[in-house]
Structure formats: C-alpha cells, structure tokens
C-alpha cells in the first residue's frame, strides 16, 4: 500500500472501517508519543504552560463573522459593506417585506467560517503543535482511532445528513418565511442571553429526542440513530455522520421548536447556529481539551461525556449540557470508567 505522509498511525494499525496500513509513515511526534506513556494532560511541564490553552481561541472563532459585522467601528460592519435595501425592511411597502437573501447567506457563511477556524485549530491541537510535539490525551484507553486528517475532513463535510441537510433546512425555513418575524431583523447586535437560552432549549429538546430514539422501538432506533452508534470510539469528524432520519429527529425538529420558543434577531441566530454546530463537533473529539475541567464543573458537555454515550449507549444523552442527564438520572461521570475504559484525567 502507498505510504501515507500525514497520518499518525503506526504500521499495521487500523485507519478506519477495516482499512489497514502496512507501509504507513508515522508522524515523528506521534511516534514519540506512542512509545511514551506520558500524555499532554499528565505531563507536569504541560500543566504549567499556557500553550495548550491557545486552542481555546476556537470559542471566539465560532463567532468571528457575526462579531465582525456587528461591532461598532468594525470595517466589516454590515451597514458599511451592504447596500441598505439588502437588510432594511419598509413596513409601508408590502413588496419589500420578503426575506432578504443577505440574512440567509450570512448565516450559512457564519457557520462555514466558524467550522473552518474550528477545524484549523483542531489540526494544530491534534498533531501536537500546541503541546510541544506531544499528542493530546486520548479519551479512551484504546487510544484515538488513527486516520488521515484529509480523509476525516472530506468525510465530515460531505455527509448528506450533515451540513447538506442542515443547509437545506436553513434555506427553506428562511426563504419561505417559516421563521418568526424577529429572525429577519438586522437591528441591534448579538443578544447574548437569547443565544444562551437557545443553546439550552435546543439541547433540552435534543435530549428528549435522543432518549426517544433509543427507547421508542428497536426498529426505529435501527433506522434512525444506530448508524451514528457504529462509532464506539468517535473522532471529531464523526459528529454529523449518521442518518437523515437521525438528523431530522435530533437536530432539525429541536432547531425549529427552539426558533419558535425564543424570538431573537438575525445576529443572535447566527451566533447560536455557529456555536451549536461547532460545539456539537467538538464533543465528538477523540482527545480531551484544556478547558474540559472547567466545563465539567459547570455541567457543560465535553468529549469525555459524549464518549460515555458512544461507548456504553445508555448514559449521557445530552450534548452541550449535562444538566438534563443529571435531572433525568442518566448522567455518568467519565472518571467512573477510568482506568479500564477511559484514561485517567479525562
């Protein structure tokens, strides 16, 4: 088999779905790690250095576009770069009240920019550029699944049940005026309290839908959520890899319900959508992040929390918040599965 130049796999290891590498060229940093039991979060030196925390730039990166276009004085402020008819509505003219394509375009672009920056940060994090050449701590003791980054990226972005279906939902609900009126308004900036409320409500409804997918019937589970559960040791790029029915039930229905429960403007909708999509991606990471300890203390969802669900199926149905699992009695702390299934320190 041809040599692979950008994979952290070792010769003879499985890359994905039964594919084996016999002539793989491992990255130097990954090879050092696999022969060294010390991992980034267990290394006292790394615990004292702020370098791994550079990866936290992923959070403001998710909001790059709505922030750049709403902050006063920004050269990219929407009023400076867009003609007024593109974003303003005239209540006296019924013909000028149809949905503005600008809002839809910027919404899709906000998620795309957030994803691009998120994946760029993850690349540097995964390959040890933010941890002095040491691979981050994998969540499961079996280690992170080896794969080529490019393959993962292409798989992630090309899933029809992922961004393609989500993009279709956003375009349809926007252009056919199916959203509450407030969503079409460009007035004001990001309403942070409404963004947070959207995230909580979305995750609460998603928790219920997730639980139902597991329990309604074996047949329904087989055709909806089971395809996503083939990943018992998920990687970041598995976030939207499942089935169309699963995406409809667990993402689109909660999204539409949330939109009708929380009325916000277009900028808050963008901030919510980008944060939600990127956070959902991050919790599928095969590695722990520096902020996971803080998130655990707040009950926010982490990759380790979500790995519990993928590995054991019957716990941690929440995604962004573990509050609903705690209330419903379905929460399990990842540390309960260490050191046998999960690594210490997750």
C-alpha positions as CSV (number, residue, x, y, z in Angstrom):
1,X,0.0,0.0,0.0
2,X,1.2,3.5,-0.7
3,X,2.8,5.4,2.0
4,X,0.8,7.9,4.0
5,X,2.6,11.1,4.8
6,X,0.1,12.9,7.1
7,X,-1.2,10.2,9.4
8,X,-0.3,9.4,13.0
9,X,-1.0,5.7,12.5
10,X,1.7,3.1,13.0
11,X,2.3,0.2,10.6
12,X,-0.3,-2.5,10.8
13,X,-2.8,-0.3,12.6
14,X,-6.4,0.1,11.5
15,X,-7.2,3.5,10.0
16,X,-11.0,3.2,9.6
17,X,-13.7,0.7,8.9
18,X,-11.3,-2.2,8.4
19,X,-8.6,-0.5,6.3
20,X,-5.1,-1.3,7.4
21,X,-1.8,0.4,6.8
22,X,1.2,-1.8,6.2
23,X,3.6,0.8,4.9
24,X,2.4,3.9,6.8
25,X,5.0,6.6,7.6
26,X,4.1,7.8,11.1
27,X,4.5,11.4,12.1
28,X,7.6,11.9,14.3
29,X,5.6,13.5,17.1
30,X,3.0,10.7,17.2
31,X,5.7,8.0,17.1
32,X,7.4,9.6,20.1
33,X,4.1,9.7,22.0
34,X,3.1,6.1,21.3
35,X,6.4,5.0,22.8
36,X,6.0,7.3,25.8
37,X,3.2,6.8,28.3
38,X,3.3,10.5,29.2
39,X,0.4,12.4,27.6
40,X,-0.2,16.1,27.5
41,X,-2.6,16.4,30.5
42,X,-0.4,14.0,32.6
43,X,2.8,15.9,31.8
44,X,3.7,18.2,34.8
45,X,5.5,20.6,32.4
46,X,2.5,21.0,30.1
47,X,0.2,21.5,33.1
48,X,2.3,24.6,34.0
49,X,2.5,26.1,30.5
50,X,-0.3,28.0,28.8
51,X,0.5,26.8,25.3
52,X,-2.3,24.2,25.1
53,X,-4.8,26.9,26.1
54,X,-4.1,28.6,22.8
55,X,-6.6,26.1,21.5
56,X,-9.4,28.0,23.4
57,X,-9.3,30.5,20.6
58,X,-11.7,28.1,18.9
59,X,-14.6,29.6,21.0
60,X,-14.4,33.2,19.9
61,X,-13.6,31.9,16.4
62,X,-17.0,30.4,16.2
63,X,-18.5,33.9,16.4
64,X,-16.0,35.6,14.1
65,X,-18.5,36.6,11.4
66,X,-21.4,38.0,13.5
67,X,-18.9,39.8,15.8
68,X,-17.1,41.4,12.9
69,X,-20.3,42.5,11.3
70,X,-22.0,44.0,14.3
71,X,-19.2,45.6,16.4
72,X,-19.3,49.4,16.2
73,X,-16.3,50.7,14.3
74,X,-15.6,47.4,12.6
75,X,-14.6,47.9,8.9
76,X,-16.8,44.9,8.2
77,X,-19.9,46.3,9.9
78,X,-22.9,45.2,7.8
79,X,-24.1,48.8,7.3
80,X,-20.7,49.7,5.7
81,X,-20.4,46.9,3.2
82,X,-24.0,46.2,2.3
83,X,-26.5,48.5,0.5
84,X,-29.4,49.4,2.8
85,X,-32.1,47.7,0.7
86,X,-30.3,44.4,1.3
87,X,-31.0,44.5,5.1
88,X,-33.7,47.0,5.8
89,X,-37.5,46.5,5.6
90,X,-40.1,49.1,4.7
91,X,-43.3,48.3,6.5
92,X,-45.2,50.7,4.2
93,X,-44.2,48.6,1.1
94,X,-45.5,45.1,1.2
95,X,-43.3,44.2,-1.8
96,X,-40.2,45.0,0.3
97,X,-41.0,42.6,3.1
98,X,-39.9,39.3,1.6
99,X,-37.0,37.6,3.3
100,X,-33.6,39.1,2.5
101,X,-31.2,36.6,0.9
102,X,-28.4,38.5,2.7
103,X,-29.5,37.1,6.1
104,X,-29.5,33.6,4.8
105,X,-26.2,34.0,3.1
106,X,-24.5,35.5,6.1
107,X,-26.0,32.8,8.4
108,X,-24.6,30.0,6.2
109,X,-21.3,31.8,5.9
110,X,-21.1,32.3,9.7
111,X,-21.3,28.6,10.3
112,X,-18.8,27.9,7.5
113,X,-16.3,30.4,8.8
114,X,-16.7,29.0,12.3
115,X,-16.2,25.5,11.2
116,X,-13.2,26.3,9.1
117,X,-11.5,28.1,12.0
118,X,-12.5,25.3,14.4
119,X,-11.0,22.6,12.2
120,X,-7.8,24.6,11.7
121,X,-7.4,24.9,15.5
122,X,-8.1,21.2,15.9
123,X,-5.5,20.3,13.3
124,X,-2.8,22.1,15.3
125,X,-4.1,20.7,18.6
126,X,-4.3,17.1,17.3
127,X,-0.8,17.0,15.9
128,X,1.0,18.4,18.9
129,X,1.7,21.9,17.7
130,X,0.1,23.3,20.8
131,X,1.7,20.8,23.2
132,X,5.4,20.8,22.3
133,X,5.1,17.8,20.0
134,X,3.2,15.6,22.4
135,X,-0.1,14.1,21.2
136,X,-3.1,15.2,23.4
137,X,-4.6,12.7,25.9
138,X,-7.0,10.4,24.1
139,X,-10.2,9.8,26.0
140,X,-10.4,6.1,25.7
141,X,-7.6,3.8,26.8
142,X,-7.6,2.0,23.4
143,X,-6.3,5.4,22.0
144,X,-7.6,7.6,19.3
145,X,-8.5,6.0,16.1
146,X,-5.7,6.6,13.6
147,X,-6.8,8.3,10.3
148,X,-5.7,10.8,7.7
149,X,-6.8,14.3,8.5
150,X,-7.8,15.0,4.9
151,X,-9.9,11.9,4.8
152,X,-11.7,12.9,8.0
153,X,-12.2,16.4,6.7
154,X,-13.7,15.3,3.4
155,X,-16.0,12.7,5.2
156,X,-17.1,15.3,7.7
157,X,-18.1,18.0,5.1
158,X,-19.6,15.7,2.6
159,X,-22.2,13.8,4.7
160,X,-25.6,14.4,3.2
161,X,-27.2,14.1,6.6
162,X,-24.8,16.7,8.0
163,X,-24.2,20.2,6.6
164,X,-26.0,19.5,3.3
165,X,-29.3,18.7,5.1
166,X,-28.8,21.5,7.6
167,X,-28.1,24.0,4.8
168,X,-31.3,22.9,3.1
169,X,-33.3,23.3,6.3
170,X,-31.9,26.8,6.9
171,X,-32.5,27.9,3.3
172,X,-36.0,26.5,3.2
173,X,-37.2,27.9,6.6
174,X,-35.7,31.3,5.8
175,X,-36.8,31.9,2.2
176,X,-40.3,30.5,2.8
177,X,-40.8,32.9,5.8
178,X,-41.2,30.0,8.2
179,X,-39.3,31.7,11.0
180,X,-40.7,34.1,13.5
181,X,-40.6,37.7,12.2
182,X,-37.8,38.8,14.7
183,X,-35.3,36.5,13.0
184,X,-35.4,38.6,9.8
185,X,-34.4,41.8,11.7
186,X,-30.9,43.2,11.3
187,X,-31.4,45.8,14.1
188,X,-29.2,45.6,17.2
189,X,-26.3,43.3,17.8
190,X,-25.9,39.8,19.3
191,X,-28.4,39.3,22.2
192,X,-26.2,37.1,24.3
193,X,-28.8,36.0,26.8
194,X,-31.0,34.8,23.9
195,X,-28.1,32.9,22.4
196,X,-27.5,31.1,25.6
197,X,-31.3,30.4,26.0
198,X,-31.4,29.0,22.5
199,X,-28.5,26.6,23.3
200,X,-30.1,25.4,26.5
201,X,-33.6,24.9,25.0
202,X,-32.1,23.2,21.8
203,X,-30.1,20.8,23.9
204,X,-33.1,20.1,26.2
205,X,-35.3,19.2,23.3
206,X,-32.5,17.2,21.7
207,X,-32.0,15.3,24.9
208,X,-35.7,14.2,24.8
209,X,-35.5,13.3,21.2
210,X,-32.3,11.4,21.7
211,X,-33.8,9.4,24.6
212,X,-36.8,8.6,22.5
213,X,-34.7,7.4,19.5
214,X,-33.1,4.9,21.9
215,X,-36.3,3.7,23.5
216,X,-39.3,4.1,21.2
217,X,-38.7,0.8,19.3
218,X,-35.7,-1.3,18.1
219,X,-36.8,-0.8,14.5
220,X,-37.0,3.0,14.8
221,X,-33.6,3.0,16.5
222,X,-32.1,0.8,13.8
223,X,-33.1,3.2,11.0
224,X,-32.5,6.5,12.9
225,X,-29.7,6.6,15.5
226,X,-28.0,3.3,15.2
227,X,-25.9,4.3,12.1
228,X,-24.2,7.0,14.3
229,X,-23.5,4.5,17.1
230,X,-21.3,2.4,14.9
231,X,-18.6,4.8,16.2
232,X,-18.0,3.4,19.7
233,X,-14.7,5.4,19.9
234,X,-15.7,8.5,17.9
235,X,-13.4,11.1,16.4
236,X,-14.2,14.8,15.9
237,X,-15.2,14.1,12.2
238,X,-18.0,11.7,13.2
239,X,-20.2,14.5,14.6
240,X,-22.7,14.5,11.7
241,X,-22.1,11.0,10.4
242,X,-25.4,9.1,10.9
243,X,-28.7,9.0,9.0
244,X,-31.1,11.5,7.5
245,X,-33.8,10.4,9.9
246,X,-31.5,10.9,12.9
247,X,-30.7,14.5,11.8
248,X,-34.3,15.3,11.3
249,X,-35.4,14.0,14.7
250,X,-32.5,15.1,16.8
251,X,-31.4,18.3,15.2
252,X,-33.9,19.8,12.8
253,X,-37.1,19.3,14.9
254,X,-35.4,20.8,18.0
255,X,-34.0,23.7,15.9
256,X,-37.4,24.6,14.6
257,X,-39.0,24.3,18.0
258,X,-36.3,26.4,19.6
259,X,-36.7,29.2,17.0
260,X,-40.4,29.4,17.8
261,X,-39.8,29.5,21.5
262,X,-37.0,32.1,21.6
263,X,-37.5,35.1,19.3
264,X,-34.2,36.8,18.5
265,X,-32.7,38.8,15.7
266,X,-30.6,37.5,12.8
267,X,-27.2,38.1,14.5
268,X,-28.2,36.2,17.6
269,X,-29.5,33.4,15.3
270,X,-26.1,33.3,13.5
271,X,-24.2,33.2,16.8
272,X,-26.4,30.4,18.2
273,X,-26.2,28.4,14.9
274,X,-22.4,28.6,14.7
275,X,-21.8,27.9,18.4
276,X,-24.2,25.0,18.3
277,X,-22.7,23.4,15.2
278,X,-19.2,23.8,16.3
279,X,-19.8,22.7,19.9
280,X,-21.6,19.6,18.6
281,X,-18.5,18.9,16.5
282,X,-16.0,19.4,19.4
283,X,-17.8,17.0,21.8
284,X,-17.0,14.2,19.3
285,X,-13.3,14.8,19.6
286,X,-11.1,11.9,20.4
287,X,-9.0,14.0,22.7
288,X,-9.6,16.0,25.9
289,X,-9.3,19.8,25.7
290,X,-7.6,22.1,28.3
291,X,-11.0,23.6,29.3
292,X,-12.7,20.3,30.0
293,X,-12.2,20.5,33.7
294,X,-14.0,23.9,33.9
295,X,-16.7,22.6,31.7
296,X,-17.2,19.5,33.9
297,X,-17.6,21.8,37.0
298,X,-20.3,23.8,35.2
299,X,-22.1,20.8,33.8
300,X,-21.2,21.7,30.2
301,X,-20.7,18.9,27.7
302,X,-17.2,17.6,26.9
303,X,-15.8,15.0,24.6
304,X,-15.4,12.6,27.5
305,X,-19.0,13.0,28.5
306,X,-20.1,12.2,25.0
307,X,-17.7,9.3,24.6
308,X,-19.5,7.7,27.6
309,X,-22.6,7.6,25.5
310,X,-20.9,6.2,22.4
311,X,-19.1,3.5,24.4
312,X,-21.9,2.4,26.7
313,X,-25.1,3.7,24.9
314,X,-27.4,4.2,27.9
315,X,-25.9,7.3,29.6
316,X,-25.3,10.9,28.8
317,X,-28.0,11.7,26.2
318,X,-27.3,15.4,26.4
319,X,-24.8,17.1,24.2
320,X,-24.0,20.7,25.1
321,X,-25.1,20.4,28.7
322,X,-25.2,17.5,31.2
323,X,-27.9,19.2,33.3
324,X,-30.8,17.2,31.7
325,X,-29.0,13.9,32.3
326,X,-28.4,14.9,35.9
327,X,-32.1,15.7,36.3
328,X,-33.2,12.6,34.4
329,X,-30.8,10.2,36.3
330,X,-28.9,9.3,33.1
331,X,-25.6,11.0,33.8
332,X,-22.3,9.1,34.3
333,X,-19.1,10.9,35.0
334,X,-16.4,9.7,32.6
335,X,-14.0,9.3,35.5
336,X,-16.1,6.3,36.7
337,X,-14.8,4.4,33.7
338,X,-11.1,5.1,34.3
339,X,-8.7,3.5,34.2
340,X,-10.2,0.5,32.5
341,X,-12.1,2.0,29.5
342,X,-11.1,5.7,29.8
343,X,-7.8,7.3,30.6
344,X,-7.2,8.9,34.0
345,X,-7.6,12.6,33.8
346,X,-10.4,12.8,31.3
